[in-house]
Amino acid sequence: MKIIKCLLLFSLTFLYINCAIMEGAGRLFDGSVCAEKRVSLYRASIKKGAVSDTELKIVRNKEGNRSLIISFKKYSMMKLRGSLPNEEGIFHLTSLEFLAGNAHGWNEYSMQITGTGRLTFEDGAVLEYIKEIEPIQITSGRIHRYDTRMTGNDALIALRNRNDRITSLAEWMLSLKAPKDQEIKIFEKYWMPVFFPEMASKKNRPLGWKEADDQFVKAEDIRWNTGYTERVFPEELHLVRNSGTLLRDWEEALYWIYMEYEWNNIMELFNKEIIFQKIK
């Protein structure tokens, strides 16, 4: 019966959900959406004074093990998983779980992390802090691109390579005097002409993006200005941009780039007490 319910849920989702929320399809496809049962749900709302719209869940898997999940409305592509708090309210984060769609498919992965927080339950729940969050390594994941699905070791290698590229890209982006704490649409509008002036309208191209002696190389059906690449991007990103790999990362992993760029702002959300109300 559970398998039938999962298949029906997938069928309905496939028919009615568009690409903007395609990330859900990854879990629906293999039935993992039914692998955990929610035990309790808590929410914090900006309208009620919280620093962000945040959700906290306690879930139980089919083996009966329980874990804690923290997610944010603004950063819906990610959630943090951890252990249940002990008698002193201390809990430990274990993984960051990422799932986000694009026009061609989706990326999904689980990354091992470390971090410690304090969470207490009374009428609702109070999250006092989470500190020292450190990423370790992507441990599993899947990629769906057009009609191709990558799983296992192939997906793991591709996801780890993409993570290395995105980490390098975000480090460079953060070194610039650029806006932060933006909504995803504003983020996309700002950075698209910076990364790809060849694809932007003339009025949106950066000043001086093209000089008389610039050379061009064709990749992914685009003639990339290698002179612009060398003037603007750090050396480790030259080949990434000139080969069209940056464009593929942008098209297939925009939310991933956005999350990495906004990571410090995400962590800042834990510097203030978050008070949750119990929903179920």
N, C-alpha and C positions, 0 to 999 in steps of 0.2 A: 504493500500500500504506500509506503514512504517513497519508493522508487517511482510509482505512478504519479504521486503528487509532485515530485520534483520534475518529471517529464512534462506534466501539464503546465507547471509554473514556467518552465523554459519556453514552451510553445507559445504561451500568451505573451511573454516578454519579447520573444523574437518577432512577433507580429506587430506589437504596439509600441515598443521602445525604440527611439531613434538613436542615431550615432552619438548624440550628446551625452547619453547615459549608457553607452555600450559597455562600459567597464563592468557592469553587472553581469553581462553575458558570460564572462570568463568562469565565474563560479556556478552560474546556472547550467553551463554546458556539461559539466561533469558531476552535477548533483551535490557539490560541496556546500551549497547554500543551505542544505538540510543537514549538514554534518554536525552542527552545533545547535543547541537549544538555549534560548535566552531565559535566564533565571530571574533577573531583575534589571530594571532600566531606570536611569537617573538623568535629568537634563538640567543644564544651566543656561540662562537666557540673557542676552544683552539687555533686553527690555526690562529685566528685573535686576539689573546692576552688575551682571557678570562681565568679565573682560572679553568673553567670546561666547558664541553659541556652541556649547560643548555637550557631548553625550558620553555617558559612562554606563557600561553594561557589564554584568556578570553572566558568563555563558558556561554551559556544560557540554562537553563532547560526548560521543557515544560510549566512551569508556568510563564516563562519570567524573572525569577530571574537570575542575572549574578554573577559569581564568578571568582576568579583568581586561576590558577593552576600552580605550579612550579615543574619541574621534571628535573632529571639529567640522562644523558646517562649511566654513570658508575653505578648509583644506580637506575636502571630502575624498580626495584620492588616497589618503593615508589613514592608518589607525595604529595606535600603540597597544601592544599586548603585554600583560604582566601577570605576576602571581597575585593571589589574594593577600590582603594585608594581614600581618600577624597581630598579636594581642596589643602591641604598641602602635599599630597602624602603619607599620613599615611594609612596603611592598617593593618588588624588584621587576623592572622591565626586562622582557626577554626578546621581543622582536618588533620591528616596524613592518607592517604589511601594506603593500602598495598595489593599487588596482586602478587603472585609468584607461579610457578608450580614446580612439581617434577615428578619423574617417576611414581608415583601412583595417582597424582591428583593435587590439589592446596589448598592454604590457601588464604583467602581474608578477610580483615577487615577494618573498619574505626575506628580510634582512635581520640577522642577529644583532642585537644591541645590548648595551648595559646601561643601567640607570637606577636610581633609588628615589622613592617618593614616600609621602606620608598621606594616608587616606583614612578617615574615620567615618563611621556610620552612626547617626542618631535618628532624628526624624527623616533626614535625607542623607546626604553625604557631603563631606568637606575635604577637598583636595588642597593640602597646604603647600606642597612643593613637589617638584621633580627635579633632581639635579644630576649633574655629571653624566648626561646621556652621551654615549659614545657608540658610533656605528662600528661594526666589526666586519661582517662579510655577508653578501647575498648567499643564502643557503639553498634556495629553491625558487622556481618560477616558471612562467609560461609566456609565450609570445604568440599572438595571432596576427598574421599579416595577409590580407586578402584571403585566399583559399588555403593558406599554409598555416599549420599550427606547429610551433616548436615546443618541445617538452624535454625533460631529462637534462642530460649533460650539454646538449646542443644549446638549449635555451639558457642554461646556467652560464655558459661561456659568453654567449651574446649579451646577456644582461649585465654580467660583470664588466665586460668591455665598454658597454654603453654607460655604465655607472662611472667608470674611470673618466670617460670623455666628458660627461655632464659635470662631474666634480671639478675637473680642470676648467671647464667653461664658466661655472659659477664662481670659482675663485677669481677669475679674471673680471667677470662682471661686477663682483663686489669690490674690486679695487678701483672702480670708476666712480665718479660722482653722478650716480644715477638714482632715480626714485626707488623707494622700497615700500613695502606694505601696501601694494596695489592689488586691486581685483585682477583676476586672470585676463580679462578682456583688455584692460588698460596695459597690463604687462606685455601682452602679445603685440598690441599696437605700437608700444614704445620700442621694443627690441627688434621687431621684424626688419625695419629699414637699416638698423645697425648691423645686423648679421648678414642681410641679403639686399644691399642697395640695388643690385642688378635686377631684382624682382619688384622693387618698390616704384611707385609713381615718381616722376621727376621732382615734384614739390616736396616729397617726403625723404628724398635721398640726403644723406649727410653732406655738408659742404666739403668740397674738395675730395669727394670719394673717387674721382677719376682724374688722373694727370696724363700729360701728353705722351710720356714714355711708358705707360703701364702696359703690361702684357696680360693676355687672357688665355685661359685653358678651359676646354669644354668637358663637363662632367654632369651627369644627370640632366642632360639636355639644356644646361645653362652654361653660358660663357662667363666664368668667374674671373674677376679682376684680381690677379695675383699681387699686383702692386698695392691695392687696397688692403689685401690680406696681410701683407708684410708690414704695412704702416700701422695697422690698427690692432691686429691680433698677436698674442704671444706666440713664440716659435712652435710650441707644442701643439698649437691649434692650426698651423698653416696647412698641413696636409688634410686635416679634418675638414676645413672649409673648402679648399680647392678641389677636393675629391667629391664633393657633394654629400659627404657623410654628415656634416653639420645640418644640412637641409633635411636629410632623412630623420635625424634625431629630433629636429624641430617639428616636423610633421607627425612623427610617431610617438614622441615623448614630451610634448609641450608641458604637460602637467608635472612631469618629473623634473624638468628644468626649473619650472616655477617653484616647486617644493624645495629644491636644493637652494635656490636663490633666496627664498623666504625663510630658510631654516632658523636663522637667529631670531627672527620675529616670532616664529612658532614657539621656540624655546622661551621667549619672553612671557608668553601666556602663562607659564608655570611659576613666574616670580610673584604672582599675586594669588591670594586665596580664592579658590573657586567653590562656590556653594551650590550644590545640586538639590533639586527637588525630586522625590521619588515619583515615578510615573506608574510602574508596575513592580 
